[in-house]
Amino acid sequence: MPLLVAPALPAGSLAAQEQPHLPVRPGLTLRPWRDDDAPLVRAAFDCPAIQRWHVRRLDDDAEARAWTAQWAARWSAETAASWAIVEGDDRPVGQVGLRQVSLAEASADVSYWVLPAARGAGVATEALLALTRWSFAAGLHRLALEHSTANAASCRVATRAGFAVEGVARESVRHADGWHDMHLHARLA
Ligand SMILES: CC(C)(COP(=O)(O)OP(=O)(O)OC[C@H]1O[C@@H](n2cnc3c(N)ncnc32)[C@H](O)[C@@H]1OP(=O)(O)O)[C@@H](O)C(=O)NCCC(=O)NCCS
């Protein structure tokens, strides 16, 4: 059946370029993941809060390397993207990225986590703002985020980055301790 609405963005809108490095603030940059980031990614997924809200753990270095390696193909396929949030010495302190990218709807979900030692200094909020600026400049129209209503820190990050609350999806996601109501936030270009 022919579609009656043209895709909002043509294929290649993202992948025609290399995944960019993006400035966040002095001493903080977003860059693509590298193989040698794997030990840090493994440490990140040892954090109980990251395990809790991202519902995954990594069991060995091979899994961590597979995690860092997956993003190149997902960038090329224009389905998802992830950036390491790095300090001036190029050491990652967190992750921010796009999931469920739809060129047809010019939309994506956002994702973020920050290592415990780097929290409380605006890293997640400012990294999300940098990603948002780039995404809208690249042509995306809507960025969304869902977090558990029990995840107050994520709610603050989304709100401070200008993602308005649109509602609550009741018991829509299962975490290790059962169903969670999810807050839906979104920001439009
Ligand atoms: C959520 C997370 C990314 C925040 O990272 P961060 O770099 O510390 O965030 P920022 O410093 O930019 O902002 C943190 C905000 O959350 C608030 N905050 C932090 N911990 C909080 C808590 N336990 N309860 C309520 N608010 C909290 C801070 O006060 C700040 O808000 P404010 O500036 O209005 O005071 C980080 O805590 C994390 O990685 N958590 C585990 C993974 C996760 O929850 N990912 C999101 C899944 S949807």
The ligand as an SDF file (V2000), in Angstrom:
LIG
                    3D

 48 50  0  0  0  0  0  0  0  0999 V2000
   20.1410   10.7520   36.0580 C   0  0  0  0  0  0  0  0  0  0  0  0
   21.6330   11.0520   35.8690 C   0  0  0  0  0  0  0  0  0  0  0  0
   21.9800   10.8450   34.4020 C   0  0  0  0  0  0  0  0  0  0  0  0
   21.8840   12.5240   36.2490 C   0  0  0  0  0  0  0  0  0  0  0  0
   23.2330   12.8390   35.9130 O   0  0  0  0  0  0  0  0  0  0  0  0
   23.9230   14.1860   36.4880 P   0  0  0  0  0  0  0  0  0  0  0  0
   25.0590   14.5160   35.6120 O   0  0  0  0  0  0  0  0  0  0  0  0
   24.1640   14.0240   37.9370 O   0  0  0  0  0  0  0  0  0  0  0  0
   22.7380   15.2270   36.2760 O   0  0  0  0  0  0  0  0  0  0  0  0
   22.8270   16.8240   36.4120 P   0  0  0  0  0  0  0  0  0  0  0  0
   23.9560   17.1840   37.3390 O   0  0  0  0  0  0  0  0  0  0  0  0
   22.8120   17.4070   35.0490 O   0  0  0  0  0  0  0  0  0  0  0  0
   21.4360   17.1630   37.0880 O   0  0  0  0  0  0  0  0  0  0  0  0
   21.0440   16.4030   38.1560 C   0  0  0  0  0  0  0  0  0  0  0  0
   19.7330   16.9890   38.6390 C   0  0  0  0  0  0  0  0  0  0  0  0
   19.1020   15.9320   39.2940 O   0  0  0  0  0  0  0  0  0  0  0  0
   18.9600   16.2640   40.6570 C   0  0  0  0  0  0  0  0  0  0  0  0
   19.1470   15.0330   41.3930 N   0  0  0  0  0  0  0  0  0  0  0  0
   20.2380   14.2590   41.4810 C   0  0  0  0  0  0  0  0  0  0  0  0
   19.9890   13.1830   42.2460 N   0  0  0  0  0  0  0  0  0  0  0  0
   18.7070   13.3050   42.6390 C   0  0  0  0  0  0  0  0  0  0  0  0
   17.8380   12.5010   43.4200 C   0  0  0  0  0  0  0  0  0  0  0  0
   18.2450   11.3270   43.9490 N   0  0  0  0  0  0  0  0  0  0  0  0
   16.5770   12.9450   43.6200 N   0  0  0  0  0  0  0  0  0  0  0  0
   16.1490   14.1010   43.0650 C   0  0  0  0  0  0  0  0  0  0  0  0
   16.9120   14.8800   42.2770 N   0  0  0  0  0  0  0  0  0  0  0  0
   18.1760   14.4820   42.0820 C   0  0  0  0  0  0  0  0  0  0  0  0
   20.0230   17.2940   40.9310 C   0  0  0  0  0  0  0  0  0  0  0  0
   19.6990   18.0740   42.0710 O   0  0  0  0  0  0  0  0  0  0  0  0
   19.9650   18.0930   39.6430 C   0  0  0  0  0  0  0  0  0  0  0  0
   18.8500   18.9530   39.6000 O   0  0  0  0  0  0  0  0  0  0  0  0
   18.9600   20.5200   40.0080 P   0  0  0  0  0  0  0  0  0  0  0  0
   20.0450   21.0960   39.1530 O   0  0  0  0  0  0  0  0  0  0  0  0
   17.6140   21.0600   39.7160 O   0  0  0  0  0  0  0  0  0  0  0  0
   19.3370   20.5370   41.4510 O   0  0  0  0  0  0  0  0  0  0  0  0
   22.5200   10.1660   36.7810 C   0  0  0  0  0  0  0  0  0  0  0  0
   22.0670   10.2920   38.1140 O   0  0  0  0  0  0  0  0  0  0  0  0
   22.4930    8.7070   36.3830 C   0  0  0  0  0  0  0  0  0  0  0  0
   23.2880    8.2750   35.5340 O   0  0  0  0  0  0  0  0  0  0  0  0
   21.5640    7.9290   36.9720 N   0  0  0  0  0  0  0  0  0  0  0  0
   21.4810    6.4930   36.6820 C   0  0  0  0  0  0  0  0  0  0  0  0
   21.0220    6.2330   35.2390 C   0  0  0  0  0  0  0  0  0  0  0  0
   19.7220    6.9410   34.8920 C   0  0  0  0  0  0  0  0  0  0  0  0
   18.8770    7.2010   35.7260 O   0  0  0  0  0  0  0  0  0  0  0  0
   19.5830    7.2610   33.5770 N   0  0  0  0  0  0  0  0  0  0  0  0
   18.3690    7.8700   33.0660 C   0  0  0  0  0  0  0  0  0  0  0  0
   17.3680    6.7960   32.7510 C   0  0  0  0  0  0  0  0  0  0  0  0
   15.8430    7.5070   32.1330 S   0  0  0  0  0  0  0  0  0  0  0  0
  1  2  1  0
  2  3  1  0
  2  4  1  0
  2 36  1  0
  4  5  1  0
  5  6  1  0
  6  7  2  0
  6  8  1  0
  6  9  1  0
  9 10  1  0
 10 11  2  0
 10 12  1  0
 10 13  1  0
 13 14  1  0
 14 15  1  0
 15 16  1  0
 15 30  1  0
 16 17  1  0
 17 18  1  0
 17 28  1  0
 18 19  1  0
 18 27  1  0
 19 20  2  0
 20 21  1  0
 21 22  1  0
 21 27  2  0
 22 23  1  0
 22 24  2  0
 24 25  1  0
 25 26  2  0
 26 27  1  0
 28 29  1  0
 28 30  1  0
 30 31  1  0
 31 32  1  0
 32 33  2  0
 32 34  1  0
 32 35  1  0
 36 37  1  0
 36 38  1  0
 38 39  2  0
 38 40  1  0
 40 41  1  0
 41 42  1  0
 42 43  1  0
 43 44  2  0
 43 45  1  0
 45 46  1  0
 46 47  1  0
 47 48  1  0
M  END
$$$$
